[in-house]
Amino acid sequence: MKGPPPHSRKNPYATDAARWAAVVGKERAADGLFWFSVATTGIYCRPSCASRPALRRNVAFHASPGAAEAAGFRPCKRCRPAAGEPSLVALRADAVTRSCRRIEAALRAGTTPPRLADLAREVGLSPHHFHRLFKSALGLTPKDYAAASRDRRLRQALSPAGTDATTTTVTEALHAAGFNAASRFYAAAPRALGMSPARFRDGGSGMRIGFAHAATPFGPFLAARVEAARGLCFASLGTSPAAIERALRAAFPRAARIAADGAFGKIVARAVSLVSLEADATPSRSLFAALPPDLQATAFQCRVGEIVRQDESGRMRKTPPVST
Ligand SMILES: [Zn+2]
């Protein structure tokens, strides 16, 4: 590669040392700013390519895919570095996103979410491969994702502040959320709501709800539980701690909302750091980062909620809840 251009001070990859560091670190931020080739394989790649790293002495840098090809290198099949071609990560993120949208659309239409085999066929993968890809991208299986989406719809339909003003009864709400049988709904409700559907519908009247804030890589987070039963009844990311507290108040206008004890705060903080670490772990990090923000948030909320629920039920077996 020729000497750095005049505006090099603004380009963080202006030197070969910086470019090599980006290749070693598989930095996505460097994609599109330069390409690298490996003399021993005859292949060129994007900086973030997940392939096994080459030895520094075999690596050369190029300003464009065209320059690498002019120097006799072929595009890598894994990161698809040629201009205009989506990378493998982008293709995979797109497959996962399309499947999530299919699941959401089915629930919106009041129908059963598509089966794993159907979702896999639609994105051109085997069910096994698709399941693994989906789980590595979101930390959830397609079935988990469908359940989380259905629970969210149920909460919206039952919420006194719900946008869906046409659902006035619990029965209507369960159909709006895509439950085709009342028995399945009543089995899923305590887990999804943290309380009975009637209490939830009534804005949590007469209940004490304890909440705890936490900071996450995706912004402020708040989890809340029913103090007496310790059922998780709210878990949400938001633009600010105050905004999420307003959402909590809108969901449970008739409950007493109080700051939970330190033990609950610790459980929430631990769950947040566990899920953040997972989302940041290779190899799924680049895939997770390539997903739309609403999918990242849903997956994050769902995983944190699951861990908090498990911790709370473990604690409940040791210490019986206060009776009210
Ligand atoms: Zn590559």
Residues whose N, C-alpha, C, O or C-beta is under 5 A from the ligand:
A	BS01	ZN	Y44 C45 R46 C49 S51 C76 R78 C79
